[in-house]
Amino acid sequence: PLPEQEHRHRQATNPTTIKILAFIKSLPFTVLSIASIGEYNKNYLIYPTHTMNITQSYNGTLKHYLYSGGTPCDYPIDEACEDTGRSAFLCPCDKMKVVRLYTSGTNTLWLESTSPVVTPSGTYNTITIMVMHPEDEDMNALTVGQTFSRGEIMFYEGKDGYATGNHFHISVGTGNYSGGKYGNGWEDNDNDAWVLTPTGTTLKPEQAFYIDPSITGITDDKNLNFITVPN
């Protein structure tokens, strides 16, 4: 048998291996295997609140169907957390940064992971999250470029704009925030709803977030099939 070092060298220089690796590198995302999850240090994207209490899903008849049913589309949820107070949005991955703050209408902010994350959708990519309704005091406390580490409080839910109660309006997508026809993270679709437009694709929340039972308790998941983070 070949010495281990020589065996690895021949594998690495095999023409077929080189072609496969070049193809994988050309993909806009990496499909994960069990081995690759370990390689990427398990930077799982975790649901960002202590309580899941979704009051409107992405197909909600109150308004969200305009987002998910239009072109382009995203898949927002309204997360009201545990009570009528103002609960925290926690950094859901190893590190996230604030990339845009919008305060000219309904307060809205965009967050990006600083490195690729693992999601239940089976992709390994950077993630952009758009959140609406934080109060002015939270928006004023944030700065573009500010970073947070996993589990840190980033801001609190609010009811800025036309919201009738404190909640987060959350949309998620792969890639960076600067997609869409305006290049600034969102655009109005053919239903006149302003949707997240990252450089990748928008994800349904159950495709984006794992549930960590040690962090998040579930009150109402609106029958979305969230899965538990792997051990």
Solvent accessible surface area in square Angstrom, and as a share of the most:
residue,aa,sasa,rsa
1,P,185,1.16
2,L,81,0.40
3,P,94,0.59
4,E,102,0.46
5,Q,157,0.70
6,E,59,0.26
7,H,82,0.37
8,R,155,0.56
9,H,106,0.47
10,R,134,0.49
11,Q,99,0.44
12,A,61,0.47
13,T,71,0.41
14,N,64,0.33
15,P,94,0.59
16,T,85,0.49
17,T,42,0.25
18,I,92,0.47
19,K,149,0.63
20,I,94,0.48
21,L,87,0.43
22,A,60,0.46
23,F,127,0.53
24,I,73,0.37
25,K,170,0.72
26,S,81,0.52
27,L,62,0.31
28,P,109,0.68
29,F,80,0.33
30,T,35,0.20
31,V,101,0.58
32,L,30,0.15
33,S,62,0.40
34,I,164,0.83
35,A,84,0.65
36,S,16,0.10
37,I,38,0.19
38,G,43,0.41
39,E,123,0.55
40,Y,52,0.20
41,N,125,0.64
42,K,95,0.40
43,N,7,0.03
44,Y,15,0.06
45,L,0,0.00
46,I,13,0.06
47,Y,2,0.01
48,P,1,0.00
49,T,0,0.00
50,H,102,0.46
51,T,20,0.12
52,M,0,0.00
53,N,35,0.18
54,I,0,0.00
55,T,76,0.44
56,Q,16,0.07
57,S,18,0.11
58,Y,14,0.05
59,N,98,0.50
60,G,14,0.13
61,T,125,0.73
62,L,153,0.76
63,K,103,0.44
64,H,4,0.02
65,Y,107,0.41
66,L,49,0.24
67,Y,15,0.06
68,S,20,0.13
69,G,60,0.58
70,G,9,0.08
71,T,101,0.58
72,P,47,0.29
73,C,35,0.21
74,D,0,0.00
75,Y,43,0.16
76,P,0,0.00
77,I,0,0.00
78,D,15,0.08
79,E,0,0.00
80,A,17,0.13
81,C,0,0.00
82,E,95,0.43
83,D,84,0.43
84,T,128,0.75
85,G,32,0.31
86,R,84,0.31
87,S,13,0.09
88,A,14,0.11
89,F,0,0.00
90,L,13,0.07
91,C,3,0.02
92,P,3,0.02
93,C,0,0.00
94,D,68,0.35
95,K,87,0.37
96,M,0,0.00
97,K,69,0.29
98,V,0,0.00
99,V,21,0.12
100,R,49,0.18
101,L,47,0.23
102,Y,56,0.21
103,T,83,0.48
104,S,103,0.67
105,G,41,0.40
106,T,34,0.20
107,N,3,0.01
108,T,0,0.00
109,L,0,0.00
110,W,0,0.00
111,L,0,0.00
112,E,12,0.05
113,S,3,0.02
114,T,62,0.36
115,S,46,0.30
116,P,45,0.28
117,V,0,0.00
118,V,0,0.00
119,T,2,0.01
120,P,33,0.21
121,S,45,0.29
122,G,28,0.27
123,T,21,0.12
124,Y,38,0.15
125,N,30,0.15
126,T,29,0.17
127,I,1,0.00
128,T,0,0.00
129,I,0,0.00
130,M,0,0.00
131,V,0,0.00
132,M,16,0.07
133,H,21,0.09
134,P,0,0.00
135,E,42,0.19
136,D,85,0.44
137,E,117,0.52
138,D,16,0.08
139,M,5,0.02
140,N,120,0.62
141,A,74,0.57
142,L,11,0.05
143,T,84,0.49
144,V,97,0.56
145,G,46,0.44
146,Q,61,0.27
147,T,69,0.40
148,F,22,0.09
149,S,47,0.30
150,R,86,0.31
151,G,43,0.42
152,E,82,0.37
153,I,86,0.44
154,M,10,0.05
155,F,4,0.02
156,Y,81,0.31
157,E,0,0.00
158,G,0,0.00
159,K,101,0.43
160,D,31,0.16
161,G,44,0.43
162,Y,212,0.81
163,A,21,0.16
164,T,140,0.82
165,G,33,0.32
166,N,27,0.14
167,H,24,0.11
168,F,0,0.00
169,H,7,0.03
170,I,2,0.01
171,S,0,0.00
172,V,3,0.02
173,G,0,0.00
174,T,10,0.06
175,G,8,0.07
176,N,63,0.32
177,Y,49,0.19
178,S,54,0.35
179,G,10,0.09
180,G,41,0.39
181,K,132,0.56
182,Y,109,0.41
183,G,35,0.34
184,N,45,0.23
185,G,0,0.00
186,W,23,0.08
187,E,18,0.08
188,D,41,0.21
189,N,10,0.05
190,D,109,0.56
191,N,53,0.27
192,D,118,0.61
193,A,3,0.03
194,W,101,0.35
195,V,0,0.00
196,L,1,0.01
197,T,11,0.07
198,P,11,0.07
199,T,79,0.46
200,G,36,0.35
201,T,90,0.52
202,T,27,0.16
203,L,15,0.07
204,K,67,0.29
205,P,3,0.02
206,E,30,0.13
207,Q,70,0.31
208,A,0,0.00
209,F,0,0.00
210,Y,12,0.05
211,I,10,0.05
212,D,29,0.15
213,P,90,0.57
214,S,101,0.65
215,I,59,0.30
216,T,5,0.03
217,G,41,0.39
218,I,90,0.46
219,T,99,0.57
220,D,50,0.26
221,D,43,0.22
222,K,74,0.31
223,N,142,0.73
224,L,21,0.10
225,N,122,0.63
226,F,28,0.12
227,I,88,0.44
228,T,81,0.47
229,V,25,0.15
230,P,60,0.38
231,N,181,0.93
